[in-house]
């Protein structure tokens, strides 16, 4: 398939401030977390703040400590989600500020949902980090909210490409505000009522990921755009490897509980690669026939 003269968006095309912003904010946040660890390493901050006692029984392999980070490695590894989220937001802001063409992908021409996806990645990093740092029920809810919100935002972005606008009277209205609102609303509802769904909720979550993956595969054969599928492959391979290591960690077969090298921390790093690769994948689209490209490219 020939892409004609359509120019594909690449990571190298971004200005330096995009990289400086993502790494700079992540670096500052990392420095703050390290300082807090050095100061409160032996102080059970969460017992003082929320009167939450230390839980000895949990679903993770890493040992629990009586300091500010009750699980050290599993807490700090969530910085990977924050870095990915900051990058996605920076790219979305750059796309919003610069001139775009009709041959640019939906994610570039309408960057609002990509920005929302970046925010959910940051929320996932903060929520999961607090969950492992505090080991409290409210931390767990923030973690669940982040997991659901990232997939919901990605799902909204994925399908808004297919239906970028709808006709109401004589005007066509963009669908991204509705898609974004639904992603946020559904995520909050499901996070607040996760216990109501039980095992069915986990099945539905996995099914949602499967629907997006299947749709990606179908688009390869029936879509009107070309994409860099190496990013989709990297996304799914990272997720599969992360899930394998996650199971080893839960079974206590990855490392010793006292080690900094924890399977669940590797899960955080690999799933951050999954999310980042998915974002790059959606920014890499170009029309197969640029001459016939229009506002509703898909």
Residue pairs with C-beta under 8 A, 6 or more apart in sequence:
1 226
1 288
2 288
3 226
3 286
3 287
3 288
3 290
4 287
4 289
4 290
4 291
5 290
6 103
6 286
6 287
6 290
6 293
7 103
7 286
8 228
8 284
8 285
8 286
9 104
9 105
9 108
9 283
9 284
10 284
11 280
14 90
14 91
14 94
15 94
17 90
18 87
18 90
18 91
18 94
21 86
21 90
22 83
22 86
22 87
22 90
23 83
25 82
25 86
26 79
26 82
26 83
26 86
29 79
29 82
30 76
30 79
33 75
33 76
33 79
36 68
37 67
37 68
37 69
37 72
39 68
40 67
40 68
41 67
41 68
42 66
42 67
43 67
43 68
44 54
44 66
44 67
44 68
44 70
45 67
45 68
46 52
46 68
46 70
46 133
46 134
46 135
46 136
47 53
47 54
47 66
50 134
50 136
52 134
52 135
52 136
54 64
54 66
54 70
54 135
55 64
55 135
56 64
58 64
58 135
59 250
60 71
60 74
60 132
60 249
60 250
60 262
60 264
61 249
61 250
61 252
61 254
61 255
61 257
61 262
61 263
61 264
62 71
62 72
62 73
62 74
62 257
62 262
62 264
62 265
63 71
63 257
63 258
64 70
64 71
64 135
65 71
65 72
68 133
69 75
69 76
69 132
69 133
70 132
70 133
70 134
70 135
71 132
71 133
71 135
72 260
73 259
73 260
73 261
73 262
73 264
73 265
74 132
74 262
74 264
74 265
74 268
75 129
75 132
75 133
76 129
76 265
77 262
77 264
77 265
77 266
77 268
77 269
78 124
78 125
78 126
78 128
78 129
78 132
78 268
79 125
79 129
80 125
80 268
80 269
80 272
80 273
81 121
81 122
81 124
81 125
81 128
81 146
81 268
81 271
81 272
81 275
82 121
82 122
82 125
82 126
83 272
84 118
84 121
84 272
84 275
84 276
84 279
85 118
85 119
85 120
85 121
85 122
85 123
85 124
85 125
86 118
86 122
87 118
87 276
87 279
88 114
88 115
88 117
88 118
88 121
88 276
88 279
89 115
89 118
89 119
89 122
91 111
91 114
91 279
91 283
92 111
92 112
92 114
92 115
92 118
93 111
93 115
95 107
95 108
95 109
95 111
95 114
96 111
96 112
96 115
100 108
100 109
102 109
102 293
102 294
102 295
102 297
103 286
103 287
103 290
103 293
103 297
105 161
105 225
105 282
105 283
105 284
105 285
105 286
105 297
106 157
106 160
106 161
106 164
106 282
106 285
106 297
106 298
107 113
107 114
107 157
107 161
107 279
107 282
107 283
107 285
108 283
110 160
110 164
110 174
110 176
112 176
112 177
112 180
113 153
113 156
113 157
113 160
113 176
113 179
113 180
113 183
114 157
114 279
114 282
114 283
116 153
116 156
116 157
116 180
116 183
116 184
117 150
117 153
117 154
117 157
117 275
117 279
118 279
119 153
120 146
120 149
120 150
120 152
120 153
120 187
121 150
121 272
121 275
123 142
123 145
123 146
123 149
124 143
124 146
124 147
124 149
124 150
125 146
126 142
126 146
127 139
127 142
127 143
127 144
127 145
127 146
128 142
128 143
128 146
128 147
128 268
130 139
130 142
130 143
131 139
131 140
131 142
131 143
132 139
133 139
141 191
141 192
144 191
144 194
145 187
145 188
145 191
147 205
148 186
148 187
148 190
148 191
148 205
149 183
149 184
149 187
149 191
150 275
151 205
151 208
151 209
151 212
152 182
152 183
152 184
152 186
152 187
152 208
153 180
153 183
153 187
154 212
154 275
154 278
155 183
155 208
155 211
155 212
156 176
156 179
156 180
156 182
156 183
157 179
157 282
158 212
158 215
158 282
159 179
160 175
160 176
160 179
161 282
161 297
161 298
162 298
163 175
164 174
164 175
164 176
164 295
164 296
164 297
164 298
165 172
165 173
165 174
165 175
165 295
165 296
166 172
166 173
166 175
167 173
190 197
190 201
194 201
197 204
209 239
213 236
216 232
216 281
219 225
219 227
220 227
220 229
223 298
224 287
224 288
224 289
224 297
224 298
225 285
225 286
225 287
225 288
225 297
225 298
226 285
226 286
226 287
226 288
227 281
227 284
227 285
228 280
228 281
228 284
229 281
231 277
231 278
231 280
231 281
231 284
232 277
232 278
232 281
234 273
234 277
235 273
235 274
235 275
235 277
235 278
235 281
236 274
238 270
238 271
238 273
238 274
238 277
239 270
239 271
239 274
241 270
242 266
242 267
242 270
242 271
242 274
243 267
245 254
245 263
245 266
245 267
245 270
246 263
246 264
246 267
248 254
248 263
249 255
249 262
249 263
249 264
249 266
249 267
254 262
254 263
254 266
255 261
255 262
255 263
285 297
287 293
287 297
